[in-house]
Structures are given as C-alpha cells and as structure tokens.
Amino acid sequence: MALIDGVSRLLIDGKLTPGGAGGFATVNPATEEVLGEAANADGADMDRAIDAARRAFDDTDWSTNTELRVRCVRQLRDVLGEHLEELRELTISEVGAPRMLTAGAQLEGPIADLGFAADTAERYEWTQDLGQAAPLGIPTRRSVVREAVGVVGAITPWNFPHQINLAKLGPALAAGNTMVLKPAPDTPWVAAVIGELIAEHTDIPPGVVNIVTSTDHALGAMLAKDPRVDMVSFTGSTATGRSVMADAAATVKKVFLELGGKSAFVVLDDADLAAACSVAGFSVCLHAGQGCAITTRLVVPRARYDEAVAIAAGTMGSIKPGDPTKPGTVCGPVISARQRDRVQSYLDLALAEGGEFACGGGRPADQPAGFFIEPTVIAGLTNEARVAREEIFGPVLTVIAHDGDDDAVRIANDSPYGLSATVYGADADRAAGVAARLRAGTVNVNGGVWYSADMPFGGYKQSGIGREMGVAGFEEYLETKAIATAAN
Ligand code: NAD
C-alpha cells in the first residue's frame, strides 16, 4: 500500500496535500514508538476543505445522482477490502486495537457495512406520493421528497475510528451529502488512508469527501460554526458534544451527537450469576474498556454481592493487558499517556471515595512500555460514587448492589447517560420486562448482540441525539421537502 510512506496527507478537493501546519507524530500506544507523521492541517486547510465540499454539493450532480453514489460507496467498500491486511496492521499499531477485534467493529464490520448504506440508498423511497386532497378547499397533489442535508462536518474520536468514520461516511455519502471529516488527533493515519484510497482508487468526485487531520481541536469547532456547513455529525465525549452543539447554534445547523456512556449490566436474582458476571468482566476488558457502549456498572443482587465481585475479579484478574498484535489478546493499551493517567486518576478516586479493588488498580508491572492499565474491579461503593457516575473509558468495572428488579431499574436509569444496557435473567419475560424499563438506546438481553448494520445505535439523555447505522442512521442525513402542487 503506497498509503503511508511515513507521512500521511490531507484530502482536500480531490487532491492529497501536506498540512499547512506541517506534520505531527502518530504513536503506537502499545510500544510508545513513533510510527511516522500525519499532515497537520491549519485553519486555511479547513477553510479550503469546507469550500470544496460546498462547491461539490452545490455545483455537481452528486446529491441527485443516486446511481453514481451507490457505485462509489460500493467501490470504497471494495477497495478497503482489497487493502484489508495492510489496514489491519495499521489499525493494530496506531489504535492499539487487539487483532481479534479487527475481525469485527475495529475494521471488517464497518467496511462491510458500507454495503448496507449503498443498498439502502438504492432501494430508498426518495419520493412518496401522498395523492390528491383539498386542504382549505384547494385541490392539491402532494408529495414528500427526501434529499440530502448538504455539507456534513464529521468529527470523530480515536477508540473505534473505522467504525465511527465509516458509519458517518457511508450513510452521509449514500444519502447525497458532501463531507469534511476531522478525525481524532490520536488516530490520524487510519483516516488518512481512507482519503488516499478515495483519491486514488474511487470515482468519488473531487470535493465530495475531504479528510483533514490536525492536532488542533479548533478545526472541529470551525466545522460546527461555519455557515457553509449544514450539519455536524459528532462522536466523542459529552463535554465536547455540548461545545459542538453550542457552536452550531449560531447557524442553527442540524446536530447529530453520539456521546459518552456509563451503561449498566443488570443481573436479576434468577440469573446464572457466574455466567453473567464473567461476561460483564470480560466485556469491560475488550479494547481496554475504550468503548462508549461498554457496560461499566455491574448491578447485582445484594445477597450475592461478594460472590459477584469475586467472579468478576476472577475473570478480569486473569486477563493480562498486553501486545495487541497477538491473536489471543483481549485487552490492549489505552490510546495515550494522557488517557492512561486519566484512568489512573479515577482509580485513585475510587479509593478516596471508600472503594476497594477486587483486582487490578494500576499499571501492570510487566509492561514497562506502552499505555497499559490493569483490568480493575471496584467494590464497596454505591451508584452515588463518582466512579459509578462518570465515564472512565478504561478496563474498569464498578460493582453495585440492588434490592430487587425495581431497584435495579432505578439504579441503571440513575445516570446522566443512556447509551446502552444489559439484562441477564433466567425468566425471559421478566428479563424483557426489565429491559423495557431501561432508558438506553441499545439493550442486550441474555447476550443478544445489537451491533449490526441494520440496527440503529445511539443514546438517550446525555449520551446523544440521533441514531447511527440502520435506516434511521441513513435518514439522519436527509432533509424532508413537502411539495404541494395545485391540481386543476
Ligand atoms: P473528544 O470529545 O475529546 O474528541 C472527539 C473529537 O472532537 C476529536 O476529533 C477532537 O479533535 C474533536 N474536538 C475536541 N474539541 C472540540 C471542539 N471544541 N469542537 C469540535 N471538535 C472538537 O473525545 P475522545 O477523547 O477523542 O473520545 C472518547 C469519547 O468519545 C468518550 O467519551 C466516548 O464515550 C465517546 N464515544 C462515543 C461514542 C458513541 O457512539 N456514543 C463512540 C465512541 C466514543
């Protein structure tokens, strides 16, 4: 792959270009080695990218030529597939993603899901005929047309970069929008390679996709503020989401937000406690807990609290954080020293709040390099503790006692977030009843999997606004126009 020769480039108006602010290092989080350099865009680059996206939307037939778009999105899927193995190695080294996860949401899943976006556009009912009526006594023929919103500014985080970049690019492009993607500064290359492949191996017209890597968060804010941008599609922390929403308010642009979570794993008193708590412990170790929808609060029957803590600690204590290149690794590094220190500060806070560690609690002694954190179970706290309320984004599970189903639902819902939840219980109707009362955008009952191209993903409350993936995720990128023609 001629993609990365030690330096990646921006994609602006169909051209691969260096950054106006030079370059910045991208680092392997498992080794702390510098992989190479990414183009560092400045404000002038972002301005040109927005201008290119605006012109591509206003002056070409991209938004109306569905056949072209469907072909281009499939082409992008196919070309990413042709470079799968190189992309896999890059994703493992830049993101620190365990190899096993690249078979799913870290790489292969989102590439395949581009096909769903293309298929949706191909069979979508763009115009709906509502027939003739006589509102106010005036004979009128009515139709409802769906069309692209316009220029989409996409701002993404580092944890599952392909998943998040492609779940925005695919539907937004298939729906007829043009885009400026500003990926996270921690994972610039995995986005830049998509730009190189688009420029060199697809028919996507110049300006339709622009990819602007930068260390400067203000470039994301530019997207949110600029009147030439019609919609901002943001995934990241709730704090940044708030700022994006405020910045977008001045131009009243459409805002789509996928934010943080503090999701609950509810174990009912008829559940197989050992199975449930092992699954809960295992899931929080995946990609070192850097998943917004990971269930990081384990809510268990009070009578069996100590047992539940011991089971979770048994599972998590046996998972050693390590080399993500190895096929058996579940828990790799966190993305950066900053993130590791942030997780550590929450572990320190857990002790200060009166909690105790049933396993883990710090950095693994056998990993001198890399940004590793031991899988950690925090016990002895209630849902009022800050470590039970705030997103930690590391391999950390807080175990909380409940006093029956109503109390479990109360605890699960007692959070500023509402991204995801899990319920385990032997009686399927009872578990379904609890699931129905949870205020969360995705709910797993007894191990069901909601991650799928045709399932909408997103959050209630401060976990976001709108849905990604599924037909709902496609329709986020559409406007609705009602046309009423006088019928004589
Ligand atoms: P972050 O909010 O710090 O940054 C996300 C992106 O926003 C980056 O590209 C960053 O450069 C940009 N940015 C920063 N400040 C900005 C501003 N003022 N205006 C516009 N853009 C700005 O998030 P992160 O630390 O990269 O990612 C971790 C967070 O993302 C976690 O909170 C996690 O829960 C969340 N997340 C949510 C989902 C979801 O779908 N709900 C998915 C993955 C991650």
Boltz pocket constraint, residues with backbone or C-beta under 6 A from the ligand:
constraints:
  - pocket:
      binder: B
      contacts: [[A, 155], [A, 156], [A, 157], [A, 158], [A, 159], [A, 160], [A, 164], [A, 182], [A, 183], [A, 184], [A, 185], [A, 214], [A, 216], [A, 217], [A, 218], [A, 219], [A, 220], [A, 221], [A, 222], [A, 224], [A, 235], [A, 236], [A, 237], [A, 238], [A, 239], [A, 240], [A, 241], [A, 243], [A, 244], [A, 258], [A, 259], [A, 260], [A, 261], [A, 291], [A, 292], [A, 391], [A, 393], [A, 419], [A, 459], [A, 463], [A, 464]]
      max_distance: 6.0
